[in-house]
Amino acid sequence: MPTEESSVARQARPAPGALLLCRADPESVGPVARLLREDMLLAPAGGEWSVLVPEGRPWLECGEPIDRVLTGWATALAVGAPWPVLALWWDADRAGYTLASGFRRPVGYVWLANGTPVGEDEAMRTFAGRLGLDPVLDMQSLDELTRPDPESDARARMRGLVAVLTRAGVSLPDGLAPGESADNLDAAVRAQPHIRLIEWWGWREAFRAELDAVEGGRLGPWLPWAGGPKARALALTQIATGLPLAVWGLRHRSGGWLAAGTVLLAHGALGLAYEAVRPLD
């Protein structure tokens, strides 16, 4: 029978939580985020950044590892876009980040709950390079996060990472701090102005939202279905890449990678169909 002390210890364990930072304005992020088929809140996070706050159902209800879910989501959001996506995640045992950018392999780093680094130094250098961080000052701060420090736990490491990101223009809304539970993050972002709810409407409505975004010109500079041989080639590549990812996600019951494959398939199919659909609008 569990003792009162063990019950208190369990309650004190940090609850899982996550944030998705996109280097784009909410107008560009919204239509793409809808294809993840997850309810999320979207808010500005600086002049060039947006933040998505997921409800966390895949890891709270299905028991799927939070890092695997967030890697899949970040990959899904970043494919075919010129802006990178940074997933920050934490649970009772670890905390870390995953940076996804286009079709390049995602890069990430992990700290144990007590702050022990278990990632590779090269990952930090790749992280800094892809975000265009200062190779001297910012890299020095990132290097400190990879060194043993008995006074810094995983939450402190994540706060240090966010501090570096502020120099890249990130400004998280009040209350959106690494280490908070999904419920606390949700409450904090709902208290902010200029938020929007990202809901899954179904494929037909999501398809229409993407077309409206194209016609409105908000996503025009980067959308792969702008027309021409290169756009068609990219659409075929997305389908060829997305199909095995979706199959892998289904077989391993991984919602994150299933989302990545699904979004790739949707983008590829939309790229091939856009010119045929446009005259009907």
N, C-alpha and C positions, 0 to 999 in steps of 0.2 A: 504493500500500500504506500503511495507516495507521501513523503513527509511534507510539512508546511514549508520547510526550507527549500526542497526541490521544486515545489510549485512556484515559489517566489522567483527562483532562479530561471525557470522557464518563462515566466512573465517578463523578466528583465531582458531576455534575449531579443536583440534587434529584429523587428519585423521586416520582411522583404519589401523592397521598393525599387523604383526605377524611374529614370527620366530619359527622354529622347531629345537631344539637341540637334536641330537642323540649321545649317548655315544658309538660311533663306527666309523670306518674309512669310507670314501666315497665309497670305493669298496663294503662294506657290505650294506651300506644304499641304494645305487642306485637302485638295483633290487627290493627291497621292496617298496621304495617310488614310483616307477613307477605304482604300483597297486592302488595307490590313485586316478588315472585317472585325475590328475591335473598337469598342467605345473608348474615346480618349478626349481629354480637354487640351485645347491648343491656345497658346498665349505668346505674345512677343517676349523675347528674352535678350533684348539688346537691339542696336540699330540694324544688324544684319542677321540676327538669329531668332529662331522660334523654339519653343519647348512644347513637347507633347507629354502629357501625364496619363499613362495607361492605368486602367483599373486593377490590373494584375490578376485577372482570372486564370490564365494558364498555369501560373505557379501557385496560386492560392487554392484553386479548386481541383486542378488536374495533377498537381504535384510535379509538373515539368520543371527542370532546373532553370532558374531565372536567367542565368548567363546564356544558355542556349536559346531561350525565347528571344532575348534582346538582341543577340547576334543575328538571328533570322530577321527580326523586324528592321534592324538597322540596314542590313543588306538589301531588304526589299525596298526600303525608302530611297536608298542611294543609287540603285541601278538606273541608268539612263538619265541621271540628273548631274549637273555640273557642281552641285553643292554636296559637301560631305555630311554624314550623319554620325553623331557621337552618342552612344548609349552608355549611361551611367547606371550601375545596378549594385545592389547589396542585399545580403541576407544574414542569417545568424552566424554563418561561418566564414564568409568571405565578402569582399567588395572589389569592384573593378570597373573597367570600361572596355568598350569595343568601338573602334572607329571604322566606318565603312565609307568607301569612296568609289563610285562607279563599279566597274567589273574587277577592280583590284582586290586582292585577298584582304579581308578585314584584319586589323591589327588590334591587339588588346593587351591589357596588363591586369594582374590580380594581386591583391593583398589578403592575407589571412586576417581573421577578426582582431588579432592582437597587433596588427600592423606589419607583420613579417612579409617582405616582398617575395613573390614567387614567380615573377615575370622575367622576361629577358630585356637587358638594357637596350638591345637593338630595337625592340618594340617602341621604346620611348623616343628614340631618334627618328624612327619612321613616323611616329605620331606627330612629332614636332614639324617634320618636313612637310607632311601632307596638309597640315593646318597653316603652314606658313608662319610658324612662330619664330621668334628671334633665336638664331642658332647659338647665341652666347648667353644672354641674360635668362631667357626662358628655359633654355636647355640646362642651365645650372640649377634652376629651381626643380625641374623634372628629375635631374640626377639625384637630388636630395631625397626624392620620394622612392628611389630604388635602393637606398642604403638603410641598414639596420638602425632603428631608433626605438628603444624600449618605451619612450614616452609618447609615441604616436601610434594609436590604434588605426583600424581600417577607416573609421569615420574621419579621423584627422588627416589621413592620407588623401581621402577624397576631397576634403575641404581645401587641401593644398593644391590639388589638381584644378579645382574650380577657380582658385585664386589666380593660377596661371592663365586660365581661359578668359578671365576678365580683361587681361591685357590684349586678348584677341577680339574683344568686343562683346563677350558674353555678360549679360546682366540678368541673373535669375530673379524672378519675382520673390518678394518676401515670403518666407516659409517653405520655399522649395530647396531644402537642404539635404545633402546626402545623409542617409541614416534614418530618415523619417519613414514611417509606414505609408503604404499606399493610401490609407484613409486620411492620414494627416496631409499628405501631398495633395489629395483631391480637395480637401477643405481649404487648403492654403491657396490653391490656384483659383478656386471659385470665388474667393474674396477679392480677386484682382479685376480691374477693368479690362475691357477689350478681349475677353476670352470667347472662345467658340467651342461648341460641342461637336466632336467628330463621331458620327454614328454610321453604322453599316445599313445602307438602304436596300441593298440587293444589287446584282450586277447591272441590270438595266439602268438604274438610277445613277450608279457610279460611272457607267459609260457615258451617260448624258452629262454628268458633271465635268468629266474630263473634256468632252467636246466643247462645252460652254467655256471652259478655261482656255482652250485653244482659240476659240473665236474671239474671246475677250482680250487676247494678247498677253495674259499674265504669265503663261508658261511657254509662249512661242519661242523664245530664244534657245530653249534647251530640249523641247519635246522631240523625240525621235521620229514622230510621224509628220514631220514638216514637208515630206515629199521628196522624190528623187531617188536615184539608185542607192545612195548611201543610207538613206532612211529605211528603205526596204531591206537592205542587207542587215542593218542593225536590228530591225524587227524580227527577221528570221533567226538571227543570233540569240535574241532574247527568248524566243520560243524554244530553240534547241537547248538553251541553258536552263530555262525554267521547268521544262518537263521532267528531267531527272531529279531536280531539286524537289519538285512537288511529290514525285513518287517516293523519294527518300523520306520526306517529311511524313507521308502517310504511313509508310512501313514502320517508322520509328516513333510514330505518334508525337511528332515534334511540331507544335503549332507555329513556332517561329520560322523554321525552315519551310514548312508548308506555305506560310504567308509569303516568304521570299520567292518560292517557285511560282505561286499563284500570281503575284504581282508581275513577275517577268513574263508569264504567259499572257496576262491581261495587256501589258504594254505592247508586247509583240503583236498580239491579235489586233489591238487597236491601231497599231502602226500600219498593218496591212489593210485594215478595213476603212481607215479614216477617209481616204480619197473617194471610196465608193459611197460612204455615208454622207459626206459633206454636201453633195448636190441636193440631197433630200431635205436638208435643214432650211 
